[in-house]
């Protein structure tokens, strides 16, 4: 088993939307676990990477066409193809992008202690809602009438956003060591991924992503340079 990591630093407030809200509080809630920690689902992250990879392959599809076939094959190995069989299934499994494991373990321990206090009839000093509130805030926006510049009636919407400067890490698992072409294409797709989440076309979700090896060393530029060399000319 080979493992790599994708690290995602939030450069702006971001919403990892889960498709619903909280009645009477917000219209759009972020995806978060039982302890209040926001995260990005691995399936969603894989889809975003695959989209960036497809855009790149489309550029490489320009003449000469033979130059593209090896990268199309690498993309199929990374992300699979529609209707995949056991032979053509994706070689890469993308885990959820989460905050630092040490932080989550420490807070989980504290929450367990607080639950024990509650069972003894004492007041809790920390709840899962507190954890979520410490890592997020609520943004509100409304539509503006272009004719008179006034807010459109009943258009006020609120959504929770994850605060900028937080860093999320997702494991990338391979049963066998990926080829240099696969790692190069993965590195370029990682660099290309700069917008994620709901509202990414309206100023939210600006991120910087990097690829790391099993011991945490960044390898993005190393594989990007290989990609440059192999596609030059």
Secondary structure, DSSP 8 states (H G I E B T S, - for coil): -EEEEEEEEESS-BB-B-S--BTTTBSB-B-B-TTS-B-B-HHHHHHHHHHHHHHHHHHHTSSSTHHHHHHHHHHHHHH--TT--TTTS-SEEE--BBS-HHHHHHHHHHHHHHHHHHHTT---S--HHHHHHHHEEEEEE--B-TTT--B-TT--EEEEEE-TT-EEEEEEEESS---HHHHHHHHHHHHH--B-SBTTTTT--BEEEEEE-TTS-B-HHHHHHHHHHHH--
